[in-house]
Amino acid sequence: MHTLPETDKKHLSYDAALMLLAVLPDHIREAYLNHAKQIGYSIELVLEMALADFLDTDSLTFTDCKPQIGLPLKSNQAA
């Protein structure tokens, strides 16, 4: 197994995100890209948050950042 060089970066870079996307199956890659577009986040942030959620269930999630996504607008809710 190859050893990766250590880095002082605290977040996934855009280039690293593209490298990760390049090795994913097409349907998974498209799902990540579509989700990033839907919520208006960069692809590197979406991948980083997905990995963090997998590794640590107490980590920041998509719901924590944009809790209104997927909920009906207040004007559409019955009073």
URLINMO-V706013 format. One line per field, one symbol per residue. psi: psi as a letter, one per 40 degrees, with the letter a starting at -180 (. if undefined). A space follows every 50 residues. Layout:
psi->???
//
This chain:
psi->hihiiiieieihidddddddddeiidddddddddddddefiidddddddd dddddheeihiddddgeeheiiiddeii.
//
